[in-house]
């Protein structure tokens, strides 16, 4: 009787640990749900000059870096020169070669910073843009439908090292609606 009760409790606990893919701002690490409260999203335009060429990237940040205490956050980067954006349709990108990527950084530890990246081998990103106005003050609205991101550590020396144990982060149903502004240094 006692073993049956214990087995039943363990089964209920295991069921409660599965990700709920219907919720907004869903996040799971190694298939275990985590809690993440996103701050207000921020949309940035970043320009990089190289000789006579200027490359433009757009970044959507969650949470906005307004806290004096570093918090975990999501960064979606769009390179419009490499990514063909189709409004209103889910688009899947893998390995970051198509110009859209997602990265999620956890808080720093004594070992370094743990980062999860859709550009890494095995990573993928499915996103839908409903509005994409690529200009200052322009609106970018849509939803990150799903991102699967393998993890790695960046040590205090700045070098990346693969985790000894494979780890991954999955995000889903993350709505965004931002006005773009130039990032000022």
Secondary structure, 3 states (H helix, E strand, C coil): CHHHHHHHHHHHHHHHCCCCCCCCCEEEECCEECCCCCCCCEEEEEEEEECCEEEEEEEEEECCCCCCCCCCEEEEEECCCCCCCCECCCEEEECCCCCEEEEEEEEECCCEEEEEECCCCCCEEEEEEEEECCCCCCEEEEEEEEEEEEEEEEECCCCEEECCCCCEEEEEEEEEEEEEEECCC
